[in-house]
């Protein structure tokens, strides 16, 4: 999706300001019937999908607060907190 969120909108996962690249995360995956999207950094989006499968996202983490509380995601959020908006690094698959 190419729609850019307003400048004052932060990443739905890490709450840092969004950078030049924005991706749209389906809170409940489309494959599981989801339609609602939220703007996220590419690194945050890749971390979500590297950590949690679509069925589990739909079943247990449709609420982003619950996703943020997950131990591996919380550890990622502490690590990425001080990084610039357009920070990029490889994301390891953790499932």
Secondary structure by P-SEA (a helix, b strand, c coil): ccccccccccccccccccccbbbbbccccccccccbbbbbcaaaaaaaaacccaaaaacccccaaaaaacaaaaaaaaaaccccccbbbbbcccc
